[in-house]
Amino acid sequence: MTPEEVAAFLGEQRTVTCATLGRDGWPHLMPLWYVVRDGELWSWTYAKSQKVRNLERDRRCTLQVEAGAAYDELRGVMLKAECAIHREPETVAALGEEIAVRYGGAALDDAARTYVARQAAKRVALQFRPRASATWDHRKL
């Protein structure tokens, strides 16, 4: 895929699978909702989650976003990335609001913003900084 196709694809898809390395060396795969900021995927999750514990030990991860049901429809993006974990309440809450708007489809009212702010106290923001990528689009075969 071209850079423009990658940007459009990531903008239209909804779930990224994040692979981290567990303490035992086995991959740990989990789905996340995300937003794209300046070409980087950002997500939020509970601060005490296993993926955060894994990323605290080793910030390397692999992300995959994919689509398609039939072989000739398969397309996707894989990113090798390093994750920066942000714990500042304002940063986490702002990201939570951005995710809520993207997945909820509408601006947040005061009650929703209050809910996101309460959630932000338990969460962290994950900034995935890409180091390498691979893409595929079987529709072009």
C-alpha positions in Angstrom: 0.0 0.0 0.0 1.1 3.6 -0.6 1.4 5.9 2.4 -1.9 7.5 1.4 -3.6 4.1 1.2 -2.2 3.2 4.6 -3.5 6.4 6.1 -7.0 5.9 4.6 -7.0 2.2 5.7 -6.1 3.0 9.3 -8.6 5.8 9.4 -11.5 3.5 8.3 -10.7 0.5 10.4 -11.7 0.2 14.1 -9.5 -2.4 15.9 -5.8 -2.9 16.2 -4.3 -6.1 17.6 -1.4 -5.3 19.9 1.3 -8.0 20.5 3.5 -7.6 23.5 6.0 -10.0 25.1 5.0 -11.6 28.4 7.5 -12.2 31.2 7.6 -15.9 30.0 8.6 -14.8 26.5 5.2 -15.8 24.9 3.4 -13.2 22.8 0.4 -11.6 24.4 -2.2 -10.4 21.9 -5.0 -8.0 22.7 -7.4 -5.8 20.7 -7.6 -2.1 21.2 -9.6 0.8 19.8 -7.3 3.6 18.5 -7.0 7.0 16.9 -4.3 8.1 14.5 -2.3 11.2 15.4 0.4 12.4 13.0 0.8 8.9 11.5 1.0 7.2 14.9 -1.6 5.0 16.5 -2.7 6.0 20.0 -4.8 3.9 22.4 -5.7 3.9 26.0 -6.1 1.0 28.4 -6.2 0.2 32.1 -2.9 1.0 33.8 -2.9 -2.4 35.6 -3.5 -4.5 32.4 -1.1 -7.2 31.4 -0.2 -5.4 28.2 0.9 -2.4 30.1 3.0 -4.5 32.5 4.6 -6.1 29.5 5.3 -2.7 27.8 6.8 -1.4 31.0 9.3 -4.3 30.9 9.9 -4.1 27.1 8.4 -1.3 25.1 8.7 -3.2 21.8 5.4 -4.4 20.3 3.8 -5.3 17.0 0.5 -3.9 15.9 -1.8 -5.3 13.2 -4.9 -3.9 11.6 -6.5 -6.1 9.0 -9.7 -6.4 6.9 -11.3 -8.8 4.4 -13.2 -12.0 4.5 -12.2 -13.7 1.3 -8.6 -14.3 0.3 -8.8 -11.8 -2.6 -10.1 -9.1 -0.2 -7.4 -9.4 2.5 -5.5 -6.2 3.3 -3.7 -4.9 6.3 -0.9 -3.1 8.0 1.6 -4.5 10.5 3.8 -2.1 12.5 6.8 -2.9 14.6 6.7 -0.1 17.2 8.0 1.2 20.4 5.4 2.2 22.9 5.6 5.4 25.0 3.3 5.1 28.1 1.7 8.4 29.1 0.3 8.7 32.6 -0.5 12.4 32.9 -4.3 12.7 33.6 -4.8 15.5 31.1 -3.1 13.5 28.3 -5.0 10.4 29.1 -8.4 12.2 29.4 -7.9 14.1 26.1 -7.1 10.8 24.3 -10.1 9.1 26.0 -12.4 11.9 24.7 -10.9 11.5 21.2 -11.5 7.8 21.2 -15.0 8.2 22.5 -15.9 10.6 19.7 -14.4 8.4 17.1 -16.2 5.3 18.2 -19.4 7.0 19.5 -19.8 9.1 16.4 -20.8 12.3 18.1 -19.5 15.1 20.3 -19.4 14.4 24.0 -21.8 16.1 26.4 -20.8 17.1 29.9 -21.8 13.8 31.4 -19.7 11.8 28.9 -16.7 14.1 29.5 -17.1 13.5 33.3 -17.2 9.7 32.7 -14.1 9.8 30.5 -12.3 11.9 33.1 -13.1 9.3 35.8 -11.9 6.5 33.6 -8.7 8.4 32.8 -7.7 8.2 36.4 -7.4 4.4 36.0 -5.9 4.3 32.5 -2.8 5.2 30.6 -2.3 6.5 27.0 -0.3 4.3 24.7 1.6 6.1 21.9 2.9 3.6 19.3 6.0 4.9 17.5 6.5 2.9 14.3 10.0 1.6 13.5 9.1 -0.7 10.6 6.0 -1.7 8.7 4.6 -4.2 6.2 1.4 -3.9 4.3 -0.6 -6.1 2.0 -3.6 -5.7 -0.3 -4.8 -8.8 -2.0 -7.3 -6.8 -4.0 -4.3 -5.7 -6.1 -3.2 -9.3 -7.0 
